[in-house]
Amino acid sequence: SLAIAFLIPKQYKSAAKIMPPDQSNSSAMMLAALAGHMSSLGTLGSLAGSLVGGRTSADLFIDLLRSDTVTSHLIDRFNLQHVYRKRYRVDAAKHLARITKITEDKKSGVITIEVEDTDRNRARDLAQGYLDELNQLVVQTDSSAAHRERVFIEQRLHSVQADLEDAELKLSQFASNNNAIDIKEQTRAMVDAGARVQAELIVEQSGLQSLRQIYGDGNVRVRESEARIASLQAQLDKMTGSPSPDASSSATTNPDAAQAKPALYPPLRQLPRLAVPYADLYRRVQVQEAVFQLLTQQYETARIEEAKDIPAVSVIDAPGVAEKKSFPPRLWVTLLLTFLSCAVASALVLARHYWSSMLPTDPRRALAEEMIPVLRRRLLSTFAFRRGAA
């Protein structure tokens, strides 16, 4: 037992602990802030909030560490086929997987990489090799993902910019053709102005009745009051969009004069009809502006992420050279082998005693004597066949 325990080669273990990057990256934080500011847009704010999320996790890192890419690079880097005396790469990969243990702490998310080898320096180098390959793979993946994200956002930004310019052009043309600067404010101003003009018209009509009773219809004051009433009535008709008979006749007789004086504001009757298309155009401009602002900030963030070249893996404990062996525990191996040897020897002694105590005429002994040569020949033929196939 002591000889076997000391003949078993020593195994040395080297361990490293890493922490995956924080899932709340800068772009996710930016999207969360924008989602809060764009709550008035409803669907767009929900879309931005749904984009918040991380790109990495501990499970992803463990899968990357166990991937064929990392294993193949380690086999080539340390010439493991020659070290482990394996003819095929798949056998060397299986041996490397057996001596490597990758675990995750569910509470903290820390990933532990343990490599066990007969050479303490090679165990340390393999553990460090896992970190190097993982960091290189993650950096390449993040760089390509950041590049694709930057290209996509750039194309989308150009498209949204064209849509925004088109929406602004249509809104300006509509406002220019219909004198619609701000429908809500214009409606309020038109109603207030119409109320004032109508109040002045009522006052002038009352004063005209008094003047007629005092001075008659041919008096200068009566004619002056009638002229003011006609002017106020024309202003009121112009505001409401229902032209007076005098204005209609003058427009019929002199159409050039009517076209030479365009209205400063749209009539009050046309404001409800203009409100719906104006609101649609205005809403489209606001949505396109919000999307353009969001994509602009995302584009700048994607450019920064693409330009980054920093380690993606945070190393908590770097692998070191093991000072003590991790296997075998020679004391326990010696005790276990001694116990097994005693148990096997006792079983053989008891079996031999039981065999010698059996009578030669015992049918069980006769059956055993017939079966033992057959089993021996079968085992020998099986071994010979496997040796010839190898």
C-alpha positions as CSV (number, residue, x, y, z in Angstrom):
1,S,0.0,0.0,0.0
2,L,2.8,2.4,0.8
3,A,4.6,1.6,-2.5
4,I,1.4,2.2,-4.5
5,A,0.7,5.4,-2.6
6,F,4.1,6.8,-3.3
7,L,4.1,5.6,-7.0
8,I,0.9,7.6,-7.7
9,P,2.2,10.9,-9.4
10,K,1.6,14.1,-7.6
11,Q,-1.1,16.5,-8.8
12,Y,-0.9,20.3,-8.3
13,K,-3.9,22.6,-8.5
14,S,-3.9,26.2,-9.6
15,A,-7.0,28.3,-9.3
16,A,-8.2,31.7,-10.6
17,K,-11.3,33.7,-9.8
18,I,-12.9,36.1,-12.2
19,M,-15.9,38.4,-12.2
20,P,-17.9,39.0,-15.3
21,P,-18.4,42.6,-16.4
22,D,-21.3,44.5,-14.9
23,Q,-24.5,44.0,-16.9
24,S,-25.6,47.6,-16.6
25,N,-23.3,49.1,-19.3
26,S,-23.2,52.7,-20.3
27,S,-25.5,52.3,-23.3
28,A,-28.1,50.6,-21.1
29,M,-27.9,53.4,-18.5
30,M,-28.3,56.0,-21.3
31,L,-31.4,54.2,-22.7
32,A,-32.9,54.0,-19.2
33,A,-32.5,57.8,-18.8
34,L,-34.0,58.5,-22.2
35,A,-36.9,56.1,-21.5
36,G,-37.7,58.2,-18.4
37,H,-37.6,61.5,-20.4
38,M,-39.7,60.1,-23.3
39,S,-42.5,58.8,-21.2
40,S,-44.9,61.2,-23.1
41,L,-44.2,59.3,-26.3
42,G,-45.7,56.0,-24.9
43,T,-44.6,53.3,-27.3
44,L,-41.2,54.8,-28.0
45,G,-40.4,55.1,-24.3
46,S,-41.5,51.5,-23.7
47,L,-39.2,50.4,-26.6
48,A,-36.2,52.2,-25.1
49,G,-37.0,50.7,-21.7
50,S,-37.1,47.2,-23.2
51,L,-33.7,47.6,-24.7
52,V,-32.1,48.0,-21.2
53,G,-30.3,44.8,-20.4
54,G,-26.9,43.2,-20.1
55,R,-24.9,41.4,-22.8
56,T,-22.9,39.0,-20.6
57,S,-23.6,36.6,-17.7
58,A,-21.7,34.0,-15.7
59,D,-23.3,31.2,-17.7
60,L,-22.1,32.8,-21.0
61,F,-18.5,33.0,-19.6
62,I,-18.6,29.4,-18.5
63,D,-19.7,28.3,-21.9
64,L,-17.0,30.3,-23.5
65,L,-14.4,28.7,-21.2
66,R,-15.6,25.3,-22.2
67,S,-15.8,26.1,-25.9
68,D,-13.8,24.2,-28.5
69,T,-12.1,27.5,-29.6
70,V,-10.5,28.0,-26.2
71,T,-9.6,24.3,-25.8
72,S,-8.1,24.2,-29.3
73,H,-6.0,27.3,-28.6
74,L,-4.7,25.9,-25.3
75,I,-3.8,22.6,-27.0
76,D,-1.8,24.4,-29.6
77,R,-0.2,26.8,-27.2
78,F,1.1,24.3,-24.7
79,N,1.5,21.3,-27.1
80,L,-0.8,19.2,-24.9
81,Q,-1.0,16.3,-27.4
82,H,2.7,15.7,-26.7
83,V,2.5,16.4,-23.0
84,Y,-0.5,14.0,-22.4
85,R,0.8,11.5,-25.0
86,K,-2.4,11.6,-27.0
87,R,-2.6,10.7,-30.7
88,Y,-5.7,12.7,-31.4
89,R,-6.7,16.2,-30.5
90,V,-10.1,15.1,-29.2
91,D,-8.4,12.8,-26.6
92,A,-6.2,15.7,-25.5
93,A,-9.3,17.9,-25.3
94,K,-11.1,15.3,-23.1
95,H,-8.1,15.0,-20.8
96,L,-7.9,18.8,-20.5
97,A,-11.6,18.9,-19.7
98,R,-11.1,16.2,-17.0
99,I,-8.4,18.1,-15.2
100,T,-10.2,21.5,-15.5
101,K,-13.0,22.4,-13.1
102,I,-15.1,25.6,-13.8
103,T,-17.7,26.5,-11.1
104,E,-19.8,29.5,-10.4
105,D,-20.9,31.0,-7.1
106,K,-24.6,31.6,-7.5
107,K,-24.7,34.3,-4.8
108,S,-21.8,36.5,-5.9
109,G,-21.5,35.4,-9.5
110,V,-17.8,34.8,-9.2
111,I,-16.4,32.1,-11.5
112,T,-13.6,29.9,-10.3
113,I,-11.2,28.1,-12.7
114,E,-9.2,25.2,-11.3
115,V,-6.6,23.3,-13.3
116,E,-4.9,20.2,-11.9
117,D,-1.7,18.9,-13.4
118,T,1.4,16.9,-12.5
119,D,3.6,20.0,-13.2
120,R,2.8,22.9,-10.9
121,N,4.1,25.5,-13.4
122,R,2.0,24.0,-16.2
123,A,-1.1,24.1,-14.0
124,R,-0.5,27.8,-13.3
125,D,0.1,28.4,-17.0
126,L,-3.0,26.6,-18.1
127,A,-5.1,28.5,-15.6
128,Q,-3.6,31.8,-16.9
129,G,-4.1,30.6,-20.5
130,Y,-7.8,30.2,-19.8
131,L,-8.0,33.8,-18.7
132,D,-6.0,35.1,-21.7
133,E,-8.1,33.1,-24.2
134,L,-11.4,34.2,-22.5
135,N,-10.4,37.8,-22.5
136,Q,-9.3,37.8,-26.1
137,L,-12.4,36.0,-27.2
138,V,-14.7,38.4,-25.3
139,V,-12.8,41.5,-26.6
140,Q,-13.1,40.2,-30.2
141,T,-16.8,39.4,-29.8
142,D,-17.5,42.8,-28.1
143,S,-15.5,44.7,-30.8
144,S,-17.4,43.0,-33.7
145,A,-20.7,43.5,-31.9
146,A,-19.9,47.1,-31.2
147,H,-18.9,47.6,-34.9
148,R,-22.1,46.0,-36.1
149,E,-24.1,48.1,-33.7
150,R,-22.4,51.3,-34.8
151,V,-22.9,50.5,-38.5
152,F,-26.6,49.7,-37.9
153,I,-27.2,52.9,-35.8
154,E,-25.4,55.0,-38.4
155,Q,-27.6,53.7,-41.2
156,R,-30.7,54.1,-39.1
157,L,-29.6,57.6,-38.1
158,H,-29.3,58.7,-41.8
159,S,-32.8,57.2,-42.5
160,V,-34.4,59.0,-39.5
161,Q,-32.7,62.2,-40.4
162,A,-34.2,62.1,-43.9
163,D,-37.6,61.3,-42.4
164,L,-37.2,64.2,-40.0
165,E,-36.4,66.6,-42.8
166,D,-39.3,65.4,-44.8
167,A,-41.7,65.8,-41.9
168,E,-40.4,69.3,-41.1
169,L,-40.8,70.3,-44.8
170,K,-44.3,69.1,-44.9
171,L,-45.2,70.9,-41.7
172,S,-43.7,74.1,-42.9
173,Q,-45.5,73.9,-46.3
174,F,-48.8,73.2,-44.6
175,A,-48.3,76.1,-42.2
176,S,-47.3,78.4,-45.0
177,N,-50.2,77.5,-47.3
178,N,-52.9,77.7,-44.5
179,N,-51.3,80.4,-42.3
180,A,-51.3,77.9,-39.5
181,I,-48.5,78.8,-37.1
182,D,-49.9,77.2,-33.9
183,I,-53.5,76.0,-34.2
184,K,-54.2,76.0,-30.4
185,E,-52.9,79.5,-29.8
186,Q,-54.4,80.8,-33.1
187,T,-57.8,79.5,-32.1
188,R,-57.6,81.1,-28.7
189,A,-56.5,84.4,-30.2
190,M,-59.1,84.3,-32.9
191,V,-61.9,83.6,-30.4
192,D,-60.8,86.5,-28.2
193,A,-60.4,88.9,-31.1
194,G,-63.8,87.9,-32.5
195,A,-65.5,88.4,-29.1
196,R,-63.9,91.9,-28.8
197,V,-65.0,92.8,-32.3
198,Q,-68.5,91.5,-31.7
199,A,-68.8,93.5,-28.5
200,E,-67.7,96.7,-30.2
201,L,-70.2,95.9,-33.0
202,I,-73.1,95.6,-30.5
203,V,-72.0,98.9,-28.8
204,E,-71.9,100.7,-32.2
205,Q,-75.2,99.3,-33.3
206,S,-76.8,100.6,-30.1
207,G,-75.2,104.0,-30.5
208,L,-76.4,104.1,-34.2
209,Q,-80.1,103.7,-33.1
210,S,-79.7,106.5,-30.7
211,L,-78.1,108.8,-33.2
212,R,-80.9,108.1,-35.8
213,Q,-83.6,109.0,-33.3
214,I,-81.8,112.3,-32.5
215,Y,-80.3,113.4,-35.8
216,G,-82.0,111.4,-38.6
217,D,-80.5,109.2,-41.3
218,G,-78.7,112.0,-43.2
219,N,-76.5,113.3,-40.4
220,V,-72.7,113.0,-40.6
221,R,-72.5,111.3,-37.2
222,V,-75.0,108.6,-38.3
223,R,-73.1,107.9,-41.5
224,E,-69.8,107.8,-39.5
225,S,-71.4,105.3,-37.1
226,E,-72.7,103.2,-40.0
227,A,-69.2,103.1,-41.6
228,R,-67.7,101.9,-38.3
229,I,-70.4,99.2,-38.0
230,A,-69.7,98.1,-41.6
231,S,-66.0,97.9,-40.9
232,L,-66.5,95.9,-37.7
233,Q,-68.9,93.6,-39.5
234,A,-66.4,93.0,-42.3
235,Q,-63.7,92.2,-39.7
236,L,-66.0,89.8,-37.9
237,D,-67.0,88.1,-41.2
238,K,-63.3,87.8,-42.1
239,M,-62.5,86.2,-38.8
240,T,-65.4,83.7,-39.0
241,G,-64.9,82.9,-42.6
242,S,-68.3,84.0,-43.8
243,P,-67.8,87.0,-46.1
244,S,-70.4,89.8,-46.1
245,P,-72.4,90.6,-49.3
246,D,-70.3,93.8,-49.8
247,A,-67.1,91.8,-49.7
248,S,-68.5,89.2,-52.1
249,S,-69.6,91.8,-54.6
250,S,-66.2,93.6,-54.4
251,A,-64.4,90.3,-54.9
252,T,-66.6,89.6,-57.9
253,T,-66.0,92.9,-59.5
254,N,-62.3,93.1,-58.7
255,P,-60.8,89.6,-58.2
256,D,-57.2,90.9,-58.5
257,A,-57.7,93.2,-55.5
258,A,-59.1,90.3,-53.5
259,Q,-56.1,88.1,-54.2
260,A,-53.7,91.0,-53.5
261,K,-54.7,91.0,-49.8
262,P,-54.1,87.5,-48.4
263,A,-55.5,86.8,-44.9
264,L,-53.0,87.1,-42.0
265,Y,-54.6,84.1,-40.2
266,P,-56.9,81.4,-41.3
267,P,-60.7,82.0,-40.7
268,L,-62.2,80.7,-37.5
269,R,-64.5,78.3,-39.4
270,Q,-61.4,76.6,-41.0
271,L,-59.5,76.1,-37.8
272,P,-61.2,72.9,-36.7
273,R,-60.6,71.5,-40.2
274,L,-56.9,72.4,-40.1
275,A,-56.4,71.1,-36.6
276,V,-56.3,67.4,-37.4
277,P,-53.7,67.4,-40.3
278,Y,-51.7,70.0,-38.4
279,A,-51.6,67.8,-35.3
280,D,-50.6,64.7,-37.3
281,L,-47.7,66.6,-39.0
282,Y,-46.6,68.1,-35.7
283,R,-46.8,64.8,-33.9
284,R,-44.7,63.2,-36.7
285,V,-42.1,65.9,-36.4
286,Q,-41.9,65.4,-32.6
287,V,-41.6,61.6,-32.9
288,Q,-38.9,61.9,-35.5
289,E,-37.0,64.4,-33.4
290,A,-37.1,62.1,-30.3
291,V,-35.9,59.2,-32.4
292,F,-33.2,61.3,-33.9
293,Q,-32.0,62.4,-30.5
294,L,-32.0,58.9,-29.1
295,L,-30.1,57.5,-32.1
296,T,-27.6,60.3,-32.0
297,Q,-26.7,59.5,-28.4
298,Q,-26.6,55.8,-29.1
299,Y,-24.4,56.4,-32.1
300,E,-21.9,58.3,-29.9
301,T,-22.0,55.6,-27.3
302,A,-21.4,52.9,-29.9
303,R,-18.4,54.8,-31.3
304,I,-16.9,54.9,-27.8
305,E,-17.6,51.2,-27.2
306,E,-16.0,50.4,-30.6
307,A,-12.9,52.4,-29.7
308,K,-12.4,50.7,-26.3
309,D,-9.6,48.2,-26.0
310,I,-9.6,47.2,-22.3
311,P,-9.7,43.8,-20.6
312,A,-13.3,42.5,-20.5
313,V,-12.6,40.0,-17.7
314,S,-12.1,41.3,-14.1
315,V,-9.6,39.0,-12.4
316,I,-10.1,38.7,-8.6
317,D,-7.4,36.1,-7.9
318,A,-4.7,35.4,-10.4
319,P,-3.5,31.8,-10.7
320,G,-0.3,31.1,-8.8
321,V,2.2,28.2,-8.4
322,A,0.9,25.6,-6.0
323,E,3.1,25.1,-2.9
324,K,1.6,21.8,-1.9
325,K,0.2,18.9,-3.8
326,S,-3.5,18.5,-4.1
327,F,-3.5,14.7,-4.9
328,P,-2.9,12.0,-3.8
329,P,-3.5,11.9,0.0
330,R,-0.9,9.3,0.7
331,L,-2.1,8.5,4.2
332,W,-5.7,7.9,3.2
333,V,-4.6,5.9,0.1
334,T,-2.3,3.7,2.3
335,L,-5.0,3.1,4.8
336,L,-7.7,2.4,2.1
337,L,-5.4,0.0,0.2
338,T,-4.4,-1.8,3.4
339,F,-8.1,-2.2,4.3
340,L,-8.9,-3.5,0.9
341,S,-6.0,-5.9,0.9
342,C,-7.0,-7.3,4.2
343,A,-10.6,-7.6,3.0
344,V,-9.6,-9.3,-0.2
345,A,-7.1,-11.6,1.6
346,S,-9.8,-12.6,4.1
347,A,-12.3,-13.2,1.4
348,L,-9.8,-15.4,-0.5
349,V,-8.9,-17.4,2.7
350,L,-12.6,-17.9,3.4
351,A,-13.3,-18.9,-0.2
352,R,-10.4,-21.3,-0.2
353,H,-11.5,-22.8,3.1
354,Y,-15.0,-23.2,1.8
355,W,-13.7,-24.8,-1.4
356,S,-11.5,-27.3,0.5
357,S,-14.3,-28.3,2.8
358,M,-16.6,-29.2,-0.1
359,L,-16.8,-32.9,-0.9
360,P,-15.5,-34.0,-4.3
361,T,-19.0,-35.5,-5.1
362,D,-20.7,-32.1,-4.4
363,P,-22.6,-31.1,-7.5
364,R,-21.8,-27.4,-7.0
365,R,-18.0,-28.2,-7.0
366,A,-18.4,-30.3,-10.1
367,L,-20.3,-27.4,-11.9
368,A,-17.7,-24.9,-10.8
369,E,-14.9,-27.2,-12.1
370,E,-16.6,-27.4,-15.5
371,M,-17.3,-23.6,-15.8
372,I,-13.9,-22.3,-14.7
373,P,-12.0,-23.6,-17.8
374,V,-14.7,-22.3,-20.1
375,L,-14.6,-18.8,-18.6
376,R,-10.8,-18.8,-18.7
377,R,-10.8,-19.6,-22.4
378,R,-13.4,-16.9,-23.1
379,L,-11.4,-14.3,-21.3
380,L,-8.2,-15.3,-23.1
381,S,-9.8,-15.2,-26.5
382,T,-11.4,-11.8,-25.8
383,F,-8.0,-10.3,-24.8
384,A,-6.4,-11.8,-27.9
385,F,-9.0,-10.3,-30.2
386,R,-8.7,-6.8,-28.7
387,R,-4.9,-7.0,-28.9
388,G,-5.1,-8.0,-32.5
389,A,-7.6,-5.1,-33.3
390,A,-5.3,-2.6,-31.6
